[in-house]
Amino acid sequence: MEERTRAALAALVAQTRVFLLDMDGTVYIGDHPIGAMRETLAAVRASGRRVVYCTNNSSKTAEQYVQKLSRLGLYDGRDLVYTSGMATAEYLRETYPDARVYLVGTDALKADFAAAGVRVADEDADVCVLAYDTTLSFEKLCRINEYIVRGKPYIATHPDAVCPAPGVYPPDVGSFIALLKVSSGREPDVICGKPYTVMGERLCARLNVPAGQIAMAGDRPHTDIRFGNNNGFSTLLVLSGETDAEKAKTLPASDRPTLVIDSLNDLAEVL
């Protein structure tokens, strides 16, 4: 690491109490930790800083991510996994506390919503929510489309057009949003996940940490870095995943990070 980058990274770390981490491409690729990631994360925790895994994927629960991270040796009981689904449930509970919510989502997400105090309902809903539903059916599309056309508040968990996966990427919530825009004429009133602010605001409140003491690290400029920038966090773009050094030089202002580093493992040099 160049001396100038090392000094800038040390300054960023000094002001940071919480590291928000994207997962695939940032701490692991597939089923393999990136380099000495276990040791790096242990050093982050030993320094008194919090590790929070932050994902847009609302088809899985936090517990499912905990299981994978634990299997890879990347999870500690002091860590938090926070999903766009969790942020959406908290937003609904605060904004529409007594509403009946029609949720297009997996059974696991429905159970999480119910556990968070959200009244999930198939009929006579007051609000409709679009999540990443890997059990999506035509019946579900028709029902949420009807609620949208009728003018009900329309919330989406996140805007990703596709979900990273081996082979051809499958359609994600952003693709569902585009489909429903054609059929209903409406886009979501609120999108909760990265790169928007609902998820960031909920995290600050949950962690009781101001935005200036949080750093977001990820490999996708248009989601991870833009999310951090939109919420007033420091941002670290890692070159271990989707973005390479050449792409990092030509990013629009909204997606420019505080600092570009080769890997999250560079933190070990300044902790």
N, C-alpha and C positions, 0 to 999 in steps of 0.2 A: 504494500500500500504506500502511495506517495505521502511524503511528510505533510503536505498541505491537507490532503484528504484525512489523514490520521488526526490532525489537529481539529479539523471541522467535526469529525465523528466524535472525538472526545468531548467537544463542547456540547454537541447534541445530547450525548449520553448523560452528561452532567446535569442537564436540566430536565431529564426524563424520569418519571416515576413508573410509567406503564408503557410497555411495548405491545401494541396491537399487531398481531402477525397473521397475514394470509398463510395458507397452508401449502397446497400443491404448487411447487415451483419456488417456494420460499423456505420452508423447513424440510420438506420431503418432495421427492418426485416418484409418483406411484406408491410403491411400498418400500422406498429406500430413503432414509435420512440423507440430507445433503452434507457431505463431509463430516466434520466432527460436531454435528448439530447437537447431539446429546450433551456434550461437554460445554458448548457455547451457552445453551439454555440453562444449564446448571450454574454457570458463572453469572448469568443475568439474575437468577433467583438469589444466589449467594450475595449479590451486591445490594439486595433489598428491594429490587425492582420487580414489578408484577408482569407476568406473561399472560396475555389474553389472546386466544385464537379467535379470529374474526372472519366469518364466512358468509357469503350470500346464499349458499345452498339451503333452501328451506324445505327440501324433501327429507332431510335427515334431522334427527334430534341431536342435541348437545351430547347426550349419552352415547350415541353411536360414534360420534367423533372422538369422545374420550376413550372409547374402546380401541379405536384404531391408533390414536396417539400413544396410548399405553402400550399397545403391542409393539410399536416402533421405539419405545423407550423415550418418548418425547413429552410425556405428561407427568405432572406433579400435582399433588393434592392442593397446592396453593394456586394453581392455574385456573383460568376460566375459559370455557368455550362459549362464544356468543354468536348466534346465528341471526339472519334477517327475520326468520320466523319468530324468534324470541323478541326481537325489537318490535315487530308488528303486534304481537300479543300485548306487550307493555303499552304501546301506543293506543291500541283499542281500549284497553282497560282504563287508561287515563282520559281519552277523548270521548269515548262512547261507553261509559261504565255500565249502563243497563241495556245496551243494545243486543238484539239477537243477530248473530253473524253467520252469514252463509259463506263457508270456506271451501274453495277448490284447493284441496291439498291432500296429502297422504293421511292415513289413519293415525300414524305416529304424531303428525303435526296437530291433528284434531285433538288428540289426547293431551298434547302439550298446551294447546290453547285453553282447553277445559281446566287443566290443572292451574293455569295462570289466572283463572277467574273469568274467562271469556265465555259467553253463552253461545255455543255453536248450535246452529239450527238449520234444518233443511227447508222449512216452510216459514212464511211470514217474517222473513229476515228484514232487519233495518239497515244493515250494512253488508256489503259483499267484499270478499277478500280473494285475491288470486295469488296462489303460491306455486312453487314448482311441484306439480302433481305428477308423479310417475305412474299413477293409476287413472290418468285423465280419460274421461269418456265423453261421447257426444251428448249424453244426457246432462252431464255437469256443465258442459259448454253452453248448452241451451238455457239452463237454469240461471247461470250467472249472467248470461247475455240479457235475459229478461229483466233481472234486477237492475242491470246497468241502464237499459233502455228506459226503465221506469224512474230513473233519476236517483236511485239509492247511492249513498256514499260508496265510492269504489276505490279500494286500497290494493296495492300490489306489494309483495314482499321485497322484490328486487327487479332490476331491469335487464339482467344478462340474457342475450339472445340465444346463446347455446351454452351447454354445460360441458366442460372439459372431460373427456373420456377416451379410452383407447379406441382407435379407429375413427369413424365419422362421428363428430360431435352431435348429440341429440338436441332438439329444440328445448329451450328453457323459457322462463317466464316472459322475457322480452318478445319472443316469437308468439306466445299466447296473447300478449298485449296487442301486437300488430293484427292478429286475426280478429280479436274482439273490436278493435278500432274500425275495421271494415264493416263488421256486422252491426255494431251499436252506434258508431259515430263518436264514441267517447274514448278518451284515454284516462288512466287512473287519476284520481284527485290527489293522491299521495302515494309515493313510492318510498318504502322505508329503508331498504338496504343500500349498500355502497353503489354509487358515490354520493348519495343524498345525505341529508343532515339528521333525519329522524334517528337513525341507528347511532350516530355520533352523540347526539344529545342524550339518548337513553344510556349510553355507555358512561358518559361523564357523570350523570346522575347516579347510576348504579355503583360506580367506583368511587364517587365523591372526590374526583380529581379534576382540576381545571384543564381545559384544552391545551394550554401552553406547556403542560407537564406530561403530555401523551405523544408518543411517536408511532406512526403507522408504517409498517414495513411490508412490501409486497413486490411482485414481479409484473403487475399489470398496471400501466400508467392510467388508463381510462377508468379503472375502477378503484384500485387500492390507493394510488397517489392522488387522484382527483378527490376521492373521499376524504383523505387526510387534509388536503388543501381546503376543501369546502367547510371543514369543521374546525379549522385553526390548529390542527396538529402539526408537529414536525413530520416529515416524510422521508423514508428511505426506499429508494428503488434498487432492488437487487437484480443482478444480471445472471442469476442462476436458473431462471425459468423462461418466461415468454419473451422478454425484452433483451436485446443484445446492445452492445456499446454504441453501434451506429444508430440504431433507432432512438437510443436515449439522447442523442445530440439534436434531434429534430422534433422534439415534443412541443405541442402547443402550450401556451402559458398555463392553462388550467391543469395540465398533467405534469408540469415540471416539479421534480422533487427537491426537497431541501438538500439532499445529497444522493449521489449514485455510488454504490459499492458493489464489489464483485459478488459477495455473498453475505448473508447474515452472520456467518462465522467471523467476519471482520471485526465484529463487536468484541471478540475475545482479546484483540490487541489493545483495547483501550479501557476495558473494565478493571 
